[in-house]
């Protein structure tokens, strides 16, 4: 498989020290990577760098063979940040409208959604079991339901790469298992590459192929089952 993400000696400094330092990793098309590590290890920062929200202090990132500063094909990438519901909690917007916003990324928010776009929204409502919630306000939903909505929003443009920052935060155990099952299906059935920050290595190991363990640099990179073995030796990586 082609490596669609190439990270070479990546560093990022917030001004109070290096949050990421000398990070080198290559991720293949179709992979499912669980990014794990202690709080403050740089996991969310890595995803924000891959999403183009932050720019590296040092080193390089290539996406689909293109250096990050020149990369323009952002329609290939879906991104779900931590706690995305915060920005919509008190806003009177429906589930269907939230998903439709995913089609307008990079376009005017006043642009009309095409017939094909509306069909995609309906497909996402069906895939993520949201048909009965389509006209409910996003703030009325449970944590698990909200996460499914934002996952649907990220998927509505049919991305090839999905970046997820702790998608199961605030989700009850049963809903978490269902969410991970959906992610597994997205990866296996649709061939979408997934890079997911997670604090639950055991559950992530049921769906992911590889694990990237960070503590400002790379502590472990490889098969997720081997990461479970390493956990007993280096447990602080997974707090």
Secondary structure, 3 states (H helix, E strand, C coil): CCEEEEEEEEEEECCCCEEEEEEEEEEECCCEEEEECCCCCCHHHHHHHHCCCCCCCEEEEEECCEEHHHCCCHHHEEEECCCHHHHCCCCCCEHHHHHHHHHHCCCCCCCCCCHHHHHHHHHHHHHCCCHHHCCCEHHHCCHHHHHHHHHHHHHCCCCCEEEEECCCCCCCHHHHHHHHHHHHHHHHHHCCEEEEECCCHHHHCCCCCEEEEECCCEEEEEEHHHHHHHHHHCHHHHC
